[in-house]
Structures are given as structure tokens and as C-alpha cells.
Amino acid sequence: MTQRGLTLRLLAALLLLLLTAGVAACASDGHAAVEITPAPVASDASAAAVELEGGSAPLVTAVDPGRPLPGFWSSAPRVSADATIFAPVNTALAAVVMDEASGAVLYEKDAHRALPPASLTKIATAILAAESGRLDELVTVDVDSRVMRGSTVMGLVPGDRFTLRELLHGLMMPSGNDAALAIGRALAGSDAAFVQQMNDLSRRLGLTDTSWANPHGLGGANHYTSAYDLAILSRYYMSFPALRDVVSKRSYTAGVDRPIEMWTLNPLFGYPGVDGLKTGYTRTAGNTLVTSRVKDGHRIFVVILNDRERAGDAWALSQWAFETYRWPGTAVSAAAR
């Protein structure tokens, strides 16, 4: 190679080196590029799909604030050999039956369709109260139920003092919209800040079909969820002993200075194995319902959205699920035992 050729090669190499350095130093918008190192993630913040016998289910864990979601401790149930595989007809716009132990969907009808949930919203509100660890904290109420005409209420008036635990009963049993506002303000300081916490909760739980606009479910353009997301949310709800206790009661009296007596609105309360969970209604959402039912040690969740026969359809789906599926470790179907 000639001296001139060698010189040209050296100049080309130097030019390439300078160009590379320039690209590394500048981002496309002309600002200096910054190398971003991902923040370390705690071991309980993982999210993965776990393949189960007969199906798969998402495994998600909650992170700051909160606690790990209950893991899946069983394989999915299988259809019994002698079962009728056709689910009963229902009038719901969307529905899901989910097995608690595996997270497997046993039945679905437009499971991921975004719909208004009405007061099923309060399941998320209750979870945030339980996660706070402040259930025995006394709250001074600034909500006036007397101006909430046509709304289901606990019966709060400004100046009332109740614990968060008592407000939870008012939230979940008579479906108090006043209790929802009181809880949100006590936990977050304002309605808007609490709604942000609700949407953060949805992200933590991987609820991709969900957006909250308020803590009670009374409308909102950006207020919707799906039957599937509500099943996941309900599964998390029932992992809190304090929250299970609230929905296990027919009646309850809150307060000492000004007692408020309340009763559950659950239309399936007292049915065999039913231990929760929540009803809802608005003109837009129609009749909504989440039912938790246990039989032979197995819990399922039935979510019904916009169904004029919500109680009958939810019960029929739960009956069908226990008659149709056989859980791991059982020699015969649940219906045959």
C-alpha cells in the first residue's frame, strides 16, 4: 500500500471515531444522551405467567404499598367426564367464573369487555383501606349523606367519627357512596388523590381493562372495568381476613355516640357456600354482582355485569361450575360428593 493510501485510511478511521463519539454524546433531539439504569426491582414485584394443568393464569404480586398477591396453589380443575359442558344461558353483557386456587377461567362471556361496574368499584376502595393498615384509625367525616338524594348511603353527616373498619362496613354492606368518599379522603386527602391510588392499584395488579374515576362507581366517562379484572380484584379482596369478615355479615351496627345500623344488600346472602361479595346498580351499568362461593373447600368467583337477572344467573353459573368441574386430588366431581 502507498504512503498516500495509508494516510487516507488513517483519516477515514479517525473520522469514523469522531462520528461515533458524536452520536453517543447526543440524542436525536439535540440534548445530551443519558444512560438510564433500571431501578432494582424487589423480588416480590415480579409478574409472570404460570402454566397450569388445564389452563394458565397470571401470577402477579403487589408492590409499594401493599403485600404480595396470593399465589396459585393448585392446578386448574378439569371438566368431569360425565358433566354437561354447556353453561346455563344468562342475560349478562359480560360474565366470568374464576377458580380461586388456580386463577383459571371456568366460564367467560366477553370477559375483557370494558363496562361500567357501578358499586363493584367499592371492592377496589375497600382493598386500599385494608392495605393501609389503618382500619382502627378514627376518622372525622366531612361527607353529608343528606344531600346525596337517590344514592345508597351509610348515613354519614359532617362531624361523625367512625373508624375505617366501621366505614368499610358502611361501604360494602349498604353500599354507602358517602362511606366511599369518607374512606378515600381519609386515606389520600382528596377525591382526586384517592382515584390516583385506585388506578395505581389497578396497574399493580395488572388490570389492563380498568380505569377508575371515583371511589363509588356513580358514573364517569373514564370509569370502567371488565368481568375478568373484577374477578382478579375480588380474589385479592378475599385474601384479606378483615375484608372477608365485612361481607360475611347480614347486619352490623357502627358507632357508639351515634350508632348506625346496616344490612347487607347481597341478594345471595345465606345461599349455601356464599360468603360474599358485592352488588351494584346504575342506569348505565345495569345490575352488577360479584359472588364468592365455597364448596368442598374450593372457592369460585362469579362476576356478572349488566344483567337484569343477576342473582339467578350468578347462582346458576356457580351451580354449573361445581357440577361440571373436578378439582385436582378429587376422584369424583364436586356435584357427586
ZIUR-V827680 format. One record per helix or strand of 3 or more residues. SS is the DSSP state (A for helix, B for strand). FROM is the first residue (numbers start at 1). LEN is the number of residues. If there is no record, write none. Layout:
# ZIUR-V827680
SS | FROM | LEN
SS | FROM | LEN
This chain:
# ZIUR-V827680
A | 3 | 23
A | 43 | 3
B | 47 | 6
B | 55 | 6
B | 94 | 6
B | 105 | 5
A | 118 | 15
B | 138 | 3
A | 145 | 3
B | 161 | 3
A | 164 | 9
A | 177 | 12
A | 191 | 15
A | 227 | 11
A | 241 | 7
B | 251 | 4
B | 260 | 4
B | 274 | 9
B | 286 | 10
B | 298 | 8
A | 310 | 15
A | 334 | 3
